[in-house]
Each structure stands twice: as structure tokens, then as C-alpha cells.
Amino acid sequence: MKQLPHHLSSKLEIRKQFNSLRSLQSSASLIDFASNDYLGFSQLESIFNQTHQFVIEHNFTQNGATGSRLISGNHPLYQLAEDYIAQFHQCESALIFNSGYDANVGFFSSVPQKGDLILYDELCHASIRDGIKLSNAKAYKFTHNDFEELEALIQRHKAANIYVVTESVFSMDGDTPNLEELVNVCKKHNCYLVVDEAHALGVFGDKGEGLVQMLGLQEEVFARIMTFGKGLGCHGAAVLGSNELKQYLINFTRSFIYTTGLPPHSVATILTAYQFLDQSSNSLGELRANIVHFNQQKMLLGLKPMFVQSRSAIQSAILPGNERVKRIAQQFQENGFDVKAILSPTVPEGQERLRFCIHSYNTKNQITELLRSLTAFVF
């Protein structure tokens, strides 16, 4: 078998030298503090059964996704799901994509045009940054959650249209921006605000609608990207916005046009998960109680200084050094806890961390023991 080119092998060796080589691992037997399944929806037998029954009753098994939605993959379930999602999120329309990555790459590569300007938070997800790289618009990053710097960039650069991009919950830090202030900046300068709500769906809002709706700002946001692989525990994503935006994306977004549509069962799972979110607050209440308990325990144990301030389901303890943070993560796994180390270059050097994800199905005792273990491993 022909071997990997030398310059690619060298890149792998560099990763090994810096103790940052990624590998695939299974941790099914450990107590979950690593997955993004915040509400435990991926594990609910009731969602699985209801989805399966829905597909059978409506005979959607006969219309599979055999191509792009513009050819043969646009089965009737899509319209049902997109209408429900739009109503749930109080917007004109929703367009389902195969993943959050596809949604972000597609949106940012097709919507901002030559002569436009994209201003994005420096900690925005890789999928946003990859989409921006494919755009013909100019782009500049601003310091994390620094809206004075953002406003200075707006005033410095003239553009036909300015798109301001942030996340409602940042995936590595778990923190949230001051969206009310950001909306005011965008209104003042007539900018188009785009918010990725991947880690807010199922966490913030009365029914888990996300941070934008919790604050009543949905009319002020040009587009929201909702990813289903976190709080909803299933595949896919949706771009929320106006009917005209949806029509534009259908016509010009390559990651939507040139890919096979999700199969009926996947779309039915999205719809069923939204219905569970809409009708039951038990899991959401349990998640929020666990987040409160986690924050209380880290204060009682004197751990708060090492954590990024967060009121979301993502809690990050900064422990600089790839070798150190990997060693502590391994100690957690040896003690039965699935905790992942986040290494540079995924985060900047010196910002390596343990990322704890809180779930509705974690127990208070598990959380307490987790943080006591952290104290023992670090001090």
C-alpha cells in the first residue's frame, strides 16, 4: 500500500512531539461528562419509538432521500419539520441542513458578497471560520465579546453590507455574549447580526428555544443557526430567518444544493425531538438544577478561579499544558468519569483545559464526586 507523503507524515510527527495527536476512543462505559447530549434525548427510547411509529403511520418509508432536495430528496417530512421549527423559534422560516458544519459553511460562503464585510468573534467555531474563508467578502475578527473593538472596526471599514457574527454559547468556554448590547451596536450601524445557537438550543429559554428567544431578540437577528447534534441529540441543523433568506439559500448555498438530503427517519427524529422539547420541561429543569449544583460545588471546593465563568452546560477548567491536562483527563477516566482534555492547537497555547459537559441525567452525587476528584488531581 502506498504510504502517506513525507510532508504529511511530518505534520503527524509534530503533533506527537507536542503531545497533541488526536485519536478515536470509545468511552461508553464511563459516566458521561463529555458529550453534548445535554438533555439525554439521544438515549430516550420514547423518542426512538415515536419517531419510528410516525414514519410508518405516514408511509414516509417509501420516499427516501436518494439525492439532493432539489432533485429527489425533498420528501414531505421536510415541510412538516421546517414549519414546526419556524413556529417554535418564532421566525418566518427554517431550512434544514445535514449538519451544523454544513449550515455554517453554506451560509457564510454564499450570503456575504464581494464588497461586504464580515466581523466575527475571535472564538467563533471552525465551521464559521471555514465558511468565511470561502466567502468573497472581507473579514476581520474582533477580541472575544469586545463590542468597543467591534464598533471601531465597523467605523473603520466601509462596506455595502456588514455581517456581525457571534455564538450565544461558545463551545470551548461555555460563556455567553451580552446579546442586548450587541443588538444595539448592530441597530446603530445597520448591521446584519448572525448568531450560532448550537450550544444554547435545549439549554436556554422556557422551552429550550435558545438565548436569543429567551431575551426576546428574535426580531433583531438576521439569521440564527440551530444545530441539533447537541441539545436535541440527533443529526442536522437549521438556518432560521426570513422567507426570502430561505429562498436565497435554496438557490445559492452549495452545501445545501450539492448533497444528499437526510433520510425520512432522520427528519422525523428532528421533528419528534422538537415536540418533546415543546411539550416537556422535565429534562430542561433537571439540566438547570445540575448546572446550579455544579457551580455551587466548585465554589465550595475553591475551584472557581480556574474555571471560565459560565451559566451554560459547558464548564471549562483552564489547566495550561497539553501534557498536564491529558494526564488529569486520564486520571478521571481511570476513576470512571468521561472527561475530555482540550489541547492546543484546538485552543490557544496556554489555554488548554478540561471541558465538563453537564447533562440532565447526571446525578448530584456524580457532580460532587467529579469536582472532589478534580481537587485531588490538581492540588
KEDOBA-282270 format. One record per residue (C-alpha): residue number from 1; x negated, y negated, z negated. Coordinates in nm, 3 decimals, always signed. Example, Ala and Ser with C-alpha at 12.3 -4.5 7.8 and 13.67 -1.06 7.14 Angstrom:
2
<1,<-1.230,+0.450,-0.780>> <2,<-1.367,+0.106,-0.714>> 
This chain:
379
<1,<+0.000,+0.000,+0.000>> <2,<-0.133,-0.344,+0.094>> <3,<-0.241,-0.536,-0.214>> <4,<-0.146,-0.888,-0.320>> <5,<-0.357,-1.164,-0.156>> <6,<-0.654,-1.261,-0.373>> <7,<-0.545,-1.619,-0.442>> <8,<-0.212,-1.488,-0.575>> <9,<-0.385,-1.229,-0.794>> <10,<-0.599,-1.512,-0.930>> <11,<-0.288,-1.700,-1.040>> <12,<-0.176,-1.393,-1.234>> <13,<-0.517,-1.369,-1.399>> <14,<-0.495,-1.731,-1.512>> <15,<-0.159,-1.658,-1.673>> <16,<-0.315,-1.362,-1.855>> <17,<-0.606,-1.574,-1.978>> <18,<-0.370,-1.833,-2.125>> <19,<-0.151,-1.562,-2.279>> <20,<+0.147,-1.686,-2.076>> <21,<+0.213,-1.393,-1.839>> <22,<+0.585,-1.320,-1.812>> <23,<+0.721,-0.966,-1.813>> <24,<+1.060,-0.797,-1.819>> <25,<+1.162,-0.643,-2.151>> <26,<+1.469,-0.476,-2.295>> <27,<+1.588,-0.569,-2.645>> <28,<+1.935,-0.413,-2.658>> <29,<+1.878,-0.256,-3.000>> <30,<+1.783,-0.583,-3.174>> <31,<+2.004,-0.841,-3.347>> <32,<+2.073,-1.099,-3.080>> <33,<+1.930,-1.445,-3.137>> <34,<+1.805,-1.481,-2.779>> <35,<+2.091,-1.454,-2.528>> <36,<+2.311,-1.738,-2.406>> <37,<+2.629,-1.536,-2.469>> <38,<+2.735,-1.785,-2.735>> <39,<+3.095,-1.664,-2.774>> <40,<+3.028,-1.296,-2.712>> <41,<+3.258,-1.295,-2.407>> <42,<+3.028,-1.061,-2.211>> <43,<+3.089,-0.798,-2.481>> <44,<+3.468,-0.830,-2.512>> <45,<+3.646,-0.517,-2.395>> <46,<+3.970,-0.715,-2.376>> <47,<+3.825,-0.947,-2.110>> <48,<+3.699,-0.648,-1.912>> <49,<+4.034,-0.469,-1.929>> <50,<+4.241,-0.779,-1.848>> <51,<+4.019,-0.860,-1.552>> <52,<+4.042,-0.507,-1.413>> <53,<+4.420,-0.498,-1.456>> <54,<+4.459,-0.838,-1.290>> <55,<+4.264,-0.729,-0.983>> <56,<+4.466,-0.407,-0.948>> <57,<+4.806,-0.570,-1.001>> <58,<+4.740,-0.831,-0.733>> <59,<+4.578,-0.584,-0.494>> <60,<+4.268,-0.803,-0.465>> <61,<+4.053,-0.492,-0.429>> <62,<+4.147,-0.489,-0.061>> <63,<+3.983,-0.824,+0.011>> <64,<+3.621,-0.804,-0.087>> <65,<+3.351,-1.067,-0.042>> <66,<+3.190,-0.945,+0.280>> <67,<+3.038,-1.276,+0.385>> <68,<+3.034,-1.649,+0.332>> <69,<+3.357,-1.800,+0.202>> <70,<+3.374,-1.985,+0.532>> <71,<+3.393,-1.651,+0.718>> <72,<+3.545,-1.358,+0.529>> <73,<+3.467,-1.404,+0.160>> <74,<+3.733,-1.659,+0.062>> <75,<+3.984,-1.420,-0.100>> <76,<+4.296,-1.568,-0.269>> <77,<+4.149,-1.539,-0.619>> <78,<+3.916,-1.830,-0.549>> <79,<+4.203,-2.075,-0.517>> <80,<+4.367,-1.947,-0.835>> <81,<+4.042,-1.973,-1.030>> <82,<+3.939,-2.313,-0.895>> <83,<+4.282,-2.462,-0.961>> <84,<+4.275,-2.329,-1.319>> <85,<+3.922,-2.461,-1.377>> <86,<+4.010,-2.806,-1.242>> <87,<+4.317,-2.825,-1.468>> <88,<+4.119,-2.704,-1.770>> <89,<+3.848,-2.966,-1.714>> <90,<+4.089,-3.250,-1.624>> <91,<+3.940,-3.321,-1.283>> <92,<+4.069,-3.323,-0.925>> <93,<+3.881,-3.017,-0.801>> <94,<+3.636,-2.739,-0.873>> <95,<+3.417,-2.547,-0.629>> <96,<+3.276,-2.212,-0.740>> <97,<+2.915,-2.121,-0.662>> <98,<+2.741,-1.787,-0.715>> <99,<+2.521,-1.923,-0.996>> <100,<+2.422,-2.239,-1.176>> <101,<+2.097,-2.237,-0.982>> <102,<+2.286,-2.225,-0.651>> <103,<+2.516,-2.506,-0.764>> <104,<+2.236,-2.740,-0.869>> <105,<+2.011,-2.669,-0.572>> <106,<+2.306,-2.709,-0.335>> <107,<+2.440,-3.029,-0.491>> <108,<+2.113,-3.219,-0.520>> <109,<+1.978,-3.109,-0.182>> <110,<+2.291,-3.219,+0.006>> <111,<+2.463,-3.509,-0.174>> <112,<+2.189,-3.773,-0.226>> <113,<+2.081,-3.903,+0.115>> <114,<+1.781,-4.084,+0.263>> <115,<+1.788,-4.436,+0.124>> <116,<+1.948,-4.316,-0.201>> <117,<+1.775,-4.286,-0.538>> <118,<+1.783,-4.006,-0.796>> <119,<+1.685,-4.087,-1.156>> <120,<+1.667,-3.778,-1.375>> <121,<+1.577,-3.697,-1.733>> <122,<+1.227,-3.551,-1.752>> <123,<+1.361,-3.241,-1.932>> <124,<+1.621,-3.151,-1.670>> <125,<+1.639,-2.784,-1.575>> <126,<+1.421,-2.637,-1.300>> <127,<+1.727,-2.579,-1.079>> <128,<+1.799,-2.954,-1.079>> <129,<+1.437,-3.037,-1.002>> <130,<+1.425,-2.779,-0.721>> <131,<+1.737,-2.929,-0.566>> <132,<+1.588,-3.278,-0.592>> <133,<+1.272,-3.159,-0.413>> <134,<+1.490,-3.053,-0.118>> <135,<+1.667,-3.388,-0.102>> <136,<+1.576,-3.670,+0.135>> <137,<+1.637,-3.924,-0.141>> <138,<+1.361,-4.078,-0.350>> <139,<+1.348,-3.952,-0.708>> <140,<+1.192,-4.067,-1.034>> <141,<+1.209,-3.915,-1.381>> <142,<+1.267,-4.113,-1.698>> <143,<+1.148,-4.030,-2.050>> <144,<+1.382,-3.791,-2.229>> <145,<+1.700,-3.973,-2.338>> <146,<+1.531,-4.314,-2.295>> <147,<+1.800,-4.530,-2.137>> <148,<+1.600,-4.852,-2.164>> <149,<+1.343,-4.696,-1.933>> <150,<+1.625,-4.570,-1.712>> <151,<+1.771,-4.919,-1.681>> <152,<+1.428,-5.061,-1.597>> <153,<+1.397,-4.805,-1.315>> <154,<+1.743,-4.897,-1.185>> <155,<+1.650,-5.265,-1.177>> <156,<+1.311,-5.197,-1.017>> <157,<+1.429,-4.986,-0.725>> <158,<+1.680,-5.089,-0.463>> <159,<+1.885,-4.810,-0.309>> <160,<+2.208,-4.751,-0.120>> <161,<+2.334,-4.529,-0.400>> <162,<+2.178,-4.436,-0.734>> <163,<+2.242,-4.095,-0.892>> <164,<+2.163,-4.062,-1.262>> <165,<+2.116,-3.705,-1.379>> <166,<+2.115,-3.554,-1.727>> <167,<+2.232,-3.249,-1.922>> <168,<+2.487,-3.253,-2.202>> <169,<+2.282,-2.989,-2.388>> <170,<+1.919,-2.944,-2.293>> <171,<+1.831,-2.579,-2.254>> <172,<+1.493,-2.578,-2.430>> <173,<+1.554,-2.835,-2.707>> <174,<+1.928,-2.790,-2.764>> <175,<+1.969,-3.165,-2.815>> <176,<+2.227,-3.394,-2.653>> <177,<+2.202,-3.742,-2.500>> <178,<+2.413,-4.040,-2.604>> <179,<+2.659,-3.999,-2.318>> <180,<+2.867,-4.305,-2.414>> <181,<+2.560,-4.526,-2.381>> <182,<+2.459,-4.357,-2.058>> <183,<+2.807,-4.410,-1.911>> <184,<+2.784,-4.780,-1.995>> <185,<+2.448,-4.810,-1.819>> <186,<+2.586,-4.635,-1.510>> <187,<+2.901,-4.850,-1.504>> <188,<+2.695,-5.169,-1.541>> <189,<+2.481,-5.081,-1.237>> <190,<+2.745,-4.890,-1.038>> <191,<+2.550,-4.561,-1.051>> <192,<+2.682,-4.210,-0.991>> <193,<+2.645,-4.006,-1.310>> <194,<+2.589,-3.629,-1.277>> <195,<+2.594,-3.410,-1.590>> <196,<+2.490,-3.045,-1.612>> <197,<+2.708,-2.886,-1.882>> <198,<+2.569,-2.531,-1.864>> <199,<+2.500,-2.504,-2.237>> <200,<+2.796,-2.714,-2.353>> <201,<+3.073,-2.502,-2.197>> <202,<+3.226,-2.290,-2.472>> <203,<+3.042,-2.487,-2.743>> <204,<+3.171,-2.847,-2.746>> <205,<+3.532,-2.967,-2.727>> <206,<+3.858,-2.847,-2.884>> <207,<+3.866,-2.550,-2.646>> <208,<+3.502,-2.545,-2.544>> <209,<+3.557,-2.778,-2.246>> <210,<+3.211,-2.934,-2.283>> <211,<+3.065,-3.252,-2.426>> <212,<+3.191,-3.485,-2.152>> <213,<+3.554,-3.399,-2.222>> <214,<+3.502,-3.391,-2.597>> <215,<+3.403,-3.758,-2.568>> <216,<+3.683,-3.837,-2.320>> <217,<+3.437,-3.942,-2.047>> <218,<+3.551,-3.716,-1.763>> <219,<+3.683,-4.007,-1.554>> <220,<+3.343,-4.182,-1.575>> <221,<+3.134,-3.891,-1.444>> <222,<+3.088,-3.840,-1.070>> <223,<+3.013,-3.468,-1.095>> <224,<+2.980,-3.202,-1.363>> <225,<+2.807,-2.868,-1.313>> <226,<+2.959,-2.592,-1.527>> <227,<+2.763,-2.267,-1.545>> <228,<+2.947,-1.951,-1.652>> <229,<+2.649,-1.732,-1.745>> <230,<+2.624,-1.886,-2.092>> <231,<+2.940,-1.953,-2.296>> <232,<+3.170,-1.761,-2.060>> <233,<+2.948,-1.455,-2.043>> <234,<+2.990,-1.396,-1.668>> <235,<+2.842,-1.483,-1.329>> <236,<+2.891,-1.802,-1.133>> <237,<+2.922,-2.179,-1.172>> <238,<+3.139,-2.464,-1.050>> <239,<+3.087,-2.823,-0.943>> <240,<+3.364,-3.045,-1.078>> <241,<+3.458,-3.373,-0.912>> <242,<+3.692,-3.537,-0.666>> <243,<+3.872,-3.359,-0.383>> <244,<+3.653,-3.549,-0.138>> <245,<+3.335,-3.428,-0.310>> <246,<+3.458,-3.069,-0.286>> <247,<+3.526,-3.113,+0.087>> <248,<+3.178,-3.257,+0.135>> <249,<+3.011,-2.969,-0.049>> <250,<+3.201,-2.710,+0.157>> <251,<+3.074,-2.874,+0.476>> <252,<+2.715,-2.964,+0.391>> <253,<+2.585,-2.755,+0.100>> <254,<+2.362,-2.478,+0.231>> <255,<+2.362,-2.267,-0.088>> <256,<+2.741,-2.251,-0.055>> <257,<+2.769,-2.208,+0.322>> <258,<+2.496,-1.952,+0.384>> <259,<+2.558,-1.695,+0.112>> <260,<+2.795,-1.407,+0.047>> <261,<+3.084,-1.508,-0.175>> <262,<+3.133,-1.348,-0.515>> <263,<+3.345,-1.029,-0.507>> <264,<+3.704,-1.038,-0.636>> <265,<+3.620,-0.877,-0.970>> <266,<+3.360,-1.148,-1.045>> <267,<+3.604,-1.428,-0.966>> <268,<+3.876,-1.257,-1.171>> <269,<+3.631,-1.236,-1.463>> <270,<+3.569,-1.612,-1.441>> <271,<+3.943,-1.679,-1.444>> <272,<+4.005,-1.440,-1.733>> <273,<+3.720,-1.590,-1.938>> <274,<+3.867,-1.938,-1.890>> <275,<+4.207,-1.812,-2.000>> <276,<+4.052,-1.667,-2.317>> <277,<+3.876,-1.998,-2.380>> <278,<+4.203,-2.184,-2.325>> <279,<+4.417,-1.962,-2.546>> <280,<+4.194,-1.857,-2.836>> <281,<+3.974,-2.067,-3.062>> <282,<+3.862,-1.786,-3.296>> <283,<+3.525,-1.728,-3.132>> <284,<+3.463,-2.102,-3.099>> <285,<+3.539,-2.156,-3.467>> <286,<+3.307,-1.872,-3.569>> <287,<+3.029,-2.012,-3.350>> <288,<+3.059,-2.358,-3.501>> <289,<+3.059,-2.220,-3.855>> <290,<+2.740,-2.029,-3.776>> <291,<+2.572,-2.339,-3.632>> <292,<+2.655,-2.528,-3.952>> <293,<+2.524,-2.239,-4.165>> <294,<+2.200,-2.224,-3.962>> <295,<+2.138,-2.597,-4.012>> <296,<+2.217,-2.576,-4.384>> <297,<+1.981,-2.284,-4.434>> <298,<+1.689,-2.442,-4.250>> <299,<+1.727,-2.748,-4.476>> <300,<+1.741,-2.538,-4.793>> <301,<+1.427,-2.349,-4.689>> <302,<+1.235,-2.664,-4.595>> <303,<+1.220,-2.568,-4.227>> <304,<+1.394,-2.874,-4.082>> <305,<+1.073,-3.067,-3.992>> <306,<+0.962,-2.801,-3.743>> <307,<+1.298,-2.795,-3.560>> <308,<+1.421,-3.020,-3.282>> <309,<+1.736,-3.195,-3.404>> <310,<+2.033,-3.011,-3.255>> <311,<+2.402,-2.960,-3.322>> <312,<+2.437,-2.710,-3.040>> <313,<+2.397,-2.332,-3.028>> <314,<+2.030,-2.374,-2.928>> <315,<+1.785,-2.431,-3.213>> <316,<+1.414,-2.468,-3.133>> <317,<+1.124,-2.450,-3.379>> <318,<+0.808,-2.608,-3.239>> <319,<+0.503,-2.387,-3.311>> <320,<+0.217,-2.503,-3.084>> <321,<+0.005,-2.245,-2.907>> <322,<+0.104,-1.957,-2.683>> <323,<-0.084,-1.700,-2.888>> <324,<+0.068,-1.813,-3.219>> <325,<+0.428,-1.833,-3.102>> <326,<+0.407,-1.498,-2.922>> <327,<+0.269,-1.336,-3.237>> <328,<+0.553,-1.469,-3.453>> <329,<+0.814,-1.364,-3.195>> <330,<+0.665,-1.014,-3.204>> <331,<+0.695,-1.012,-3.584>> <332,<+1.064,-1.098,-3.551>> <333,<+1.117,-0.814,-3.306>> <334,<+0.938,-0.570,-3.533>> <335,<+1.182,-0.676,-3.805>> <336,<+1.487,-0.616,-3.584>> <337,<+1.557,-0.969,-3.455>> <338,<+1.561,-1.056,-3.086>> <339,<+1.388,-1.395,-3.085>> <340,<+1.203,-1.520,-2.779>> <341,<+0.888,-1.729,-2.758>> <342,<+0.899,-2.014,-2.506>> <343,<+0.550,-2.062,-2.370>> <344,<+0.368,-2.324,-2.171>> <345,<+0.392,-2.391,-1.881>> <346,<+0.771,-2.340,-1.921>> <347,<+0.742,-2.618,-2.183>> <348,<+0.453,-2.865,-2.202>> <349,<+0.134,-2.751,-2.372>> <350,<+0.163,-2.820,-2.744>> <351,<+0.542,-2.784,-2.732>> <352,<+0.552,-2.404,-2.742>> <353,<+0.841,-2.284,-2.953>> <354,<+1.070,-2.017,-3.085>> <355,<+1.416,-2.060,-2.935>> <356,<+1.700,-1.935,-3.153>> <357,<+2.042,-1.894,-2.991>> <358,<+2.338,-1.882,-3.230>> <359,<+2.646,-1.673,-3.150>> <360,<+2.998,-1.629,-3.281>> <361,<+2.917,-1.265,-3.361>> <362,<+2.607,-1.331,-3.574>> <363,<+2.678,-1.293,-3.944>> <364,<+2.586,-1.545,-4.214>> <365,<+2.360,-1.284,-4.376>> <366,<+2.177,-1.227,-4.046>> <367,<+2.117,-1.600,-4.007>> <368,<+1.994,-1.635,-4.365>> <369,<+1.758,-1.337,-4.330>> <370,<+1.634,-1.468,-3.994>> <371,<+1.529,-1.802,-4.142>> <372,<+1.378,-1.642,-4.453>> <373,<+1.169,-1.429,-4.219>> <374,<+1.060,-1.742,-4.031>> <375,<+0.943,-1.894,-4.360>> <376,<+0.742,-1.580,-4.436>> <377,<+0.586,-1.564,-4.087>> <378,<+0.489,-1.931,-4.067>> <379,<+0.374,-2.021,-4.419>> 
